[in-house]
């Protein structure tokens, strides 16, 4: 039986389940949660490609055309996923990412035209990146009178500008003008961190809702004795494991991990793990080999069923970003680290929202971004004999109080069904 105030909801975004990391994880969980609550949800998305930058099996055979998947829930809710073809570059660059975004926008627009002649969706949710998906939301809103919710996971234009991916002043001006148009014609804009909200509010000239990335506190939790688990993953129980787990791209500044591994090689119990995939992984592996780093290990993304164990083998988790990106992107990997009560070493500017929230709740070790000496010192602080149990407890407490999926999604559900 459906719950009261259920809606017909249309979602547009190219990252979605079964992607295990990044935006796709949150978009997938959000729409499944809404469907379980009785909403009738339709999703326009692509085939899973992130973070591999290659369409994954068993979807590859369908990647040149559309594919429909339908799931029904006991609540009476329904989730219809329409997968759209798009261009996926093996080695993404600024120009290639723009082509990726545009190809999906066109593909989703074409499959969305018939939806204009069906029963109205009362809500349309678009997720940035890409920011241009907001145009699809505005278009549907103007034609059908739906409420448009534009959720910003990443300030894409600023990131591309700051990281030098787009350098043309004329192109940047045009992109910002399109973004302003979306903001003016959107009913509700939301984002994932205080810092991002402040920056968006200055541009949009309207209030922005806080809609943070959540974590599954039931599936991710602390394990007290990790010595046997370390051995399961091929390490010694006495090893001190420093883990980076997430997307491997240039914006993270992960070369610094290799430098730390070299600088701290005399600490023989230190073992570094870089887990994940991405366009920069092969470059890092080649650099590690050229430096003869025997204390650096590369592992693929771990299956969800053993990911909690894997995260618990880490004595220290690295949350690394370049300085210019430190207040534009709230690291999604951090939420799961907090859930397992992990000790985090986080690079963040003192005036960033990330620095403020970590400092306020005492749930991590903070160091300056793009500062090798600070990173090395932070790792040694984690390795030291100081008792870090208070930080670990604070991390888990914060996850339980503020980041549990039901807490976050209930607040969002109230806003879109009011």
Phi, psi and omega in degrees: 000133182289145175283161179295158177064029176284151187230163166267120188239131176251130182241139177229121177180139187275351175257128185199171175305145010265026174299132188268342183233163174071206188296323181302323179299313184287320178297317179297313181294323178299311184288326174296318180298314181295320178294322178295334178277002175106355180288151175263107191246134172240132184242126170258110184218186178248187175278146184298127181224337186268141005264018185280340186057044177197132179300130187269156173290150003269025187269345189302323183294338182260002196293346182265003179211181184277153178216138183246136177231135182231132177233132177254146183241154181300333180291349187097354178286162181218142176236111177252120181251121176252111182270129186250143177289147174202165178282127177237111180283141176292324179235092186292138172230180180302312181293319181292325178292323176296322178293320176301310182300315183291321180296321177290319179303316179294315181298315180291324178298316182296316180284341180278341181303313178300334180292340177292342184251014176249180178306138187295137166275128183282338179228141170233126181250125173243144183241127174257137006281153004273143179301330184291346176297337176301332177296322178296321178295317179296319180299311181295320179301315183290325181283316189251351179077024180280159172281128181257122175250120180249111184257127186252108177273334186208129178281086195295315184292314178299317180297316179296323179290311183294326181270005175077017180281332174234122185244347183286118179300321180295317179295317179299317179299317180296318181296318179294326178293319177298318180298318179299320178299317178298314181299319182295329188252021180248139183283321183218127176246135179228159176207178197255355180211157180300318181298317179294321179299317180300317182290321180292321180298324179296325181278317187279338182057041176203160180294143179245135181276146177271118180224082188285157169291141185254183173218157181269091185291344178278326182267339179240120187204162181288144171245125189294304184259111185253003185298317179290325180294322177302318180294326177301326182266011173090016179247167175280150179295339181269355179295143172258110190261124175254119189242132163246123179229119180160194178294144182244091179230176183292329187292342181282340182067043188282352174303331181298331178295318179296320178296319177298318179300322178288315183295330186252020184298337180290342175273090192293338179281349181284125176230130182255133176241129171248110186248132177135195178211168182159172186295342185260358187297315182296325177298315179297319180297318179296320179295319179297320178294318181293334179268001181054048183271102179278351182258013178243129183235131177257129179231151176285172173304138183271143176301149185300326184292339179242009185291326178297315177301314183300315180296328182286345178285345183282131172275336179213131179255134179262127174240094191247134175218156173288157186302317185289341181262358193290341177244004178268330186235121174276115186297117181293333180298333184294326183298320180288324176300318178297321181298322180275007180065038183280152173273115185254139169251114191241127174269123183201142174294143181302333181265009181274156179295326179298315179298317183296314184289322179293318180293317182300319184261002176057044189243028176181168174264123184255133176224162181291140177287153178052040178228100187297319180297319179295321179295314179299317180296319179298320178296319179292327175297317177296323180286336186296178186273001178297145180282115180260012183297326179297320179295317181296318179295320179296324179296311180296319180298317179298317179299316181294321186279325190240341190243004178296136187302320181295323178297310183294313185288327176299318178297316179295317181299321179297321182292321185272349179251359181297000000 
